[in-house]
Amino acid sequence: MNDKKQQKLDEKERKEQDDYLEEALEETFPASDPISPGRVAKKPEGKK
């Protein structure tokens, strides 16, 4: 493979990796948000 083709392939791989990392960051942002407080209540017996 010549150098130009290899360079284009390397650039494409870097772009893909950057896109994956960006998506992962967006999926976990903002990690500093607190959980929402609340209480889990049991369903009353006899009700579905």
N, CA, C and O atoms as a printed pandas DataFrame, in Angstrom:
     atom_number atom_name residue_name chain_id  residue_number  x_coord  y_coord  z_coord
0              1         N          MET        A               1    0.871   -1.178    0.000
1              2        CA          MET        A               1    0.000    0.000    0.000
2              3         C          MET        A               1    0.911    1.232    0.000
3              4         O          MET        A               1    1.894    1.294    0.738
4              5         N          ASN        A               2    0.566    2.201   -0.835
5              6        CA          ASN        A               2    1.431    3.371   -0.867
6              7         C          ASN        A               2    1.134    4.297    0.320
7              8         O          ASN        A               2    0.142    4.131    1.029
8              9         N          ASP        A               3    2.020    5.267    0.509
9             10        CA          ASP        A               3    1.936    6.141    1.685
10            11         C          ASP        A               3    0.665    6.986    1.716
11            12         O          ASP        A               3    0.089    7.194    2.784
12            13         N          LYS        A               4    0.218    7.478    0.543
13            14        CA          LYS        A               4   -0.994    8.313    0.520
14            15         C          LYS        A               4   -2.224    7.516    0.940
15            16         O          LYS        A               4   -3.048    8.011    1.710
16            17         N          LYS        A               5   -2.358    6.289    0.441
17            18        CA          LYS        A               5   -3.496    5.452    0.807
18            19         C          LYS        A               5   -3.458    5.115    2.289
19            20         O          LYS        A               5   -4.487    5.141    2.964
20            21         N          GLN        A               6   -2.265    4.797    2.794
21            22        CA          GLN        A               6   -2.123    4.470    4.213
22            23         C          GLN        A               6   -2.446    5.688    5.070
23            24         O          GLN        A               6   -3.086    5.556    6.113
24            25         N          GLN        A               7   -2.013    6.865    4.644
25            26        CA          GLN        A               7   -2.278    8.091    5.394
26            27         C          GLN        A               7   -3.781    8.379    5.442
27            28         O          GLN        A               7   -4.307    8.760    6.487
28            29         N          LYS        A               8   -4.478    8.196    4.302
29            30        CA          LYS        A               8   -5.926    8.409    4.276
30            31         C          LYS        A               8   -6.641    7.406    5.162
31            32         O          LYS        A               8   -7.604    7.756    5.844
32            33         N          LEU        A               9   -6.181    6.165    5.160
33            34        CA          LEU        A               9   -6.772    5.138    6.001
34            35         C          LEU        A               9   -6.558    5.483    7.476
35            36         O          LEU        A               9   -7.478    5.351    8.284
36            37         N          ASP        A              10   -5.354    5.921    7.826
37            38        CA          ASP        A              10   -5.059    6.313    9.204
38            39         C          ASP        A              10   -5.939    7.483    9.638
39            40         O          ASP        A              10   -6.443    7.494   10.762
40            41         N          GLU        A              11   -6.128    8.462    8.762
41            42        CA          GLU        A              11   -6.980    9.615    9.079
42            43         C          GLU        A              11   -8.422    9.168    9.285
43            44         O          GLU        A              11   -9.099    9.652   10.192
44            45         N          LYS        A              12   -8.893    8.252    8.453
45            46        CA          LYS        A              12  -10.263    7.750    8.577
46            47         C          LYS        A              12  -10.431    7.012    9.910
47            48         O          LYS        A              12  -11.434    7.196   10.599
48            49         N          GLU        A              13   -9.455    6.183   10.270
49            50        CA          GLU        A              13   -9.517    5.451   11.535
50            51         C          GLU        A              13   -9.503    6.412   12.723
51            52         O          GLU        A              13  -10.236    6.207   13.691
52            53         N          ARG        A              14   -8.687    7.443   12.661
53            54        CA          ARG        A              14   -8.649    8.438   13.744
54            55         C          ARG        A              14   -9.968    9.177   13.857
55            56         O          ARG        A              14  -10.437    9.443   14.963
56            57         N          LYS        A              15  -10.575    9.513   12.720
57            58        CA          LYS        A              15  -11.861   10.206   12.724
58            59         C          LYS        A              15  -12.931    9.316   13.338
59            60         O          LYS        A              15  -13.733    9.779   14.150
60            61         N          GLU        A              16  -12.952    8.033   12.955
61            62        CA          GLU        A              16  -13.924    7.099   13.522
62            63         C          GLU        A              16  -13.744    6.974   15.034
63            64         O          GLU        A              16  -14.718    7.001   15.786
64            65         N          GLN        A              17  -12.495    6.837   15.471
65            66        CA          GLN        A              17  -12.230    6.713   16.901
66            67         C          GLN        A              17  -12.661    7.982   17.634
67            68         O          GLN        A              17  -13.245    7.907   18.715
68            69         N          ASP        A              18  -12.380    9.131   17.058
69            70        CA          ASP        A              18  -12.779   10.394   17.659
70            71         C          ASP        A              18  -14.301   10.494   17.761
71            72         O          ASP        A              18  -14.829   10.965   18.769
72            73         N          ASP        A              19  -15.005   10.050   16.716
73            74        CA          ASP        A              19  -16.468   10.058   16.733
74            75         C          ASP        A              19  -17.017    9.146   17.823
75            76         O          ASP        A              19  -17.965    9.509   18.520
76            77         N          TYR        A              20  -16.422    7.957   17.972
77            78        CA          TYR        A              20  -16.862    7.023   19.017
78            79         C          TYR        A              20  -16.632    7.616   20.407
79            80         O          TYR        A              20  -17.493    7.520   21.282
80            81         N          LEU        A              21  -15.466    8.228   20.601
81            82        CA          LEU        A              21  -15.167    8.822   21.902
82            83         C          LEU        A              21  -16.100    9.989   22.203
83            84         O          LEU        A              21  -16.543   10.156   23.339
84            85         N          GLU        A              22  -16.396   10.786   21.199
85            86        CA          GLU        A              22  -17.312   11.918   21.375
86            87         C          GLU        A              22  -18.705   11.428   21.754
87            88         O          GLU        A              22  -19.346   11.992   22.641
88            89         N          GLU        A              23  -19.169   10.385   21.086
89            90        CA          GLU        A              23  -20.489    9.822   21.390
90            91         C          GLU        A              23  -20.521    9.266   22.816
91            92         O          GLU        A              23  -21.497    9.462   23.541
92            93         N          ALA        A              24  -19.458    8.578   23.211
93            94        CA          ALA        A              24  -19.397    8.021   24.567
94            95         C          ALA        A              24  -19.417    9.139   25.599
95            96         O          ALA        A              24  -20.065    9.013   26.637
96            97         N          LEU        A              25  -18.716   10.227   25.324
97            98        CA          LEU        A              25  -18.702   11.359   26.232
98            99         C          LEU        A              25  -20.092   11.963   26.355
99           100         O          LEU        A              25  -20.537   12.276   27.459
100          101         N          GLU        A              26  -20.780   12.129   25.229
101          102        CA          GLU        A              26  -22.131   12.689   25.253
102          103         C          GLU        A              26  -23.090   11.795   26.031
103          104         O          GLU        A              26  -23.977   12.292   26.724
104          105         N          GLU        A              27  -22.918   10.474   25.920
105          106        CA          GLU        A              27  -23.800    9.535   26.609
106          107         C          GLU        A              27  -23.620    9.581   28.124
107          108         O          GLU        A              27  -24.554    9.287   28.870
108          109         N          THR        A              28  -22.428    9.948   28.579
109          110        CA          THR        A              28  -22.164    9.958   30.022
110          111         C          THR        A              28  -22.222   11.350   30.618
111          112         O          THR        A              28  -22.008   11.501   31.821
112          113         N          PHE        A              29  -22.502   12.364   29.832
113          114        CA          PHE        A              29  -22.508   13.738   30.319
114          115         C          PHE        A              29  -23.878   14.118   30.828
115          116         O          PHE        A              29  -24.844   13.670   30.210
116          117         N          PRO        A              30  -24.068   14.839   31.808
117          118        CA          PRO        A              30  -23.091   15.225   32.836
118          119         C          PRO        A              30  -23.065   14.180   33.949
119          120         O          PRO        A              30  -24.091   13.878   34.558
120          121         N          ALA        A              31  -21.923   13.655   34.193
121          122        CA          ALA        A              31  -21.770   12.609   35.197
122          123         C          ALA        A              31  -21.855   13.172   36.612
123          124         O          ALA        A              31  -22.006   12.420   37.574
124          125         N          SER        A              32  -21.759   14.481   36.737
125          126        CA          SER        A              32  -21.765   15.074   38.066
126          127         C          SER        A              32  -23.166   15.382   38.586
127          128         O          SER        A              32  -23.317   15.860   39.710
128          129         N          ASP        A              33  -24.201   15.109   37.773
129          130        CA          ASP        A              33  -25.561   15.355   38.254
130          131         C          ASP        A              33  -25.890   14.427   39.409
131          132         O          ASP        A              33  -25.588   13.235   39.355
132          133         N          PRO        A              34  -26.492   14.955   40.433
133          134        CA          PRO        A              34  -26.878   14.081   41.547
134          135         C          PRO        A              34  -28.055   13.189   41.145
135          136         O          PRO        A              34  -28.814   13.509   40.231
136          137         N          ILE        A              35  -28.184   12.080   41.840
137          138        CA          ILE        A              35  -29.337   11.222   41.576
138          139         C          ILE        A              35  -30.587   11.923   42.067
139          140         O          ILE        A              35  -30.506   12.769   42.958
140          141         N          SER        A              36  -31.730   11.596   41.511
141          142        CA          SER        A              36  -32.947   12.253   41.971
142          143         C          SER        A              36  -33.446   11.525   43.215
143          144         O          SER        A              36  -33.612   10.306   43.198
144          145         N          PRO        A              37  -33.682   12.257   44.276
145          146        CA          PRO        A              37  -34.141   11.611   45.502
146          147         C          PRO        A              37  -35.573   11.122   45.348
147          148         O          PRO        A              37  -36.372   11.728   44.634
148          149         N          GLY        A              38  -35.876   10.072   45.990
149          150        CA          GLY        A              38  -37.225    9.535   45.926
150          151         C          GLY        A              38  -37.300    8.261   46.726
151          152         O          GLY        A              38  -36.291    7.731   47.190
152          153         N          ARG        A              39  -38.495    7.788   46.874
153          154        CA          ARG        A              39  -38.708    6.572   47.639
154          155         C          ARG        A              39  -39.466    5.582   46.772
155          156         O          ARG        A              39  -40.445    5.934   46.114
156          157         N          VAL        A              40  -39.008    4.360   46.781
157          158        CA          VAL        A              40  -39.682    3.309   46.027
158          159         C          VAL        A              40  -40.798    2.766   46.923
159          160         O          VAL        A              40  -40.552    2.324   48.045
160          161         N          ALA        A              41  -41.989    2.808   46.420
161          162        CA          ALA        A              41  -43.125    2.312   47.193
162          163         C          ALA        A              41  -43.547    0.948   46.663
163          164         O          ALA        A              41  -43.498    0.691   45.460
164          165         N          LYS        A              42  -43.955    0.092   47.565
165          166        CA          LYS        A              42  -44.463   -1.227   47.165
166          167         C          LYS        A              42  -45.888   -1.077   46.669
167          168         O          LYS        A              42  -46.642   -0.224   47.136
168          169         N          LYS        A              43  -46.240   -1.922   45.717
169          170        CA          LYS        A              43  -47.627   -1.963   45.253
170          171         C          LYS        A              43  -48.474   -2.575   46.369
171          172         O          LYS        A              43  -48.046   -3.532   47.014
172          173         N          PRO        A              44  -49.645   -2.042   46.597
173          174        CA          PRO        A              44  -50.522   -2.662   47.581
174          175         C          PRO        A              44  -50.871   -4.088   47.147
175          176         O          PRO        A              44  -51.087   -4.352   45.964
176          177         N          GLU        A              45  -50.923   -4.989   48.106
177          178        CA          GLU        A              45  -51.267   -6.362   47.783
178          179         C          GLU        A              45  -52.669   -6.452   47.230
179          180         O          GLU        A              45  -53.569   -5.747   47.687
180          181         N          GLY        A              46  -52.859   -7.303   46.262
181          182        CA          GLY        A              46  -54.180   -7.476   45.659
182          183         C          GLY        A              46  -54.376   -6.601   44.434
183          184         O          GLY        A              46  -55.342   -6.796   43.696
184          185         N          LYS        A              47  -53.488   -5.641   44.193
185          186        CA          LYS        A              47  -53.588   -4.798   42.980
186          187         C          LYS        A              47  -52.503   -5.216   42.014
187          188         O          LYS        A              47  -51.409   -5.620   42.409
188          189         N          LYS        A              48  -52.824   -5.111   40.756
189          190        CA          LYS        A              48  -51.870   -5.491   39.718
190          191         C          LYS        A              48  -51.130   -4.311   39.193
191          192         O          LYS        A              48  -50.284   -4.455   38.310
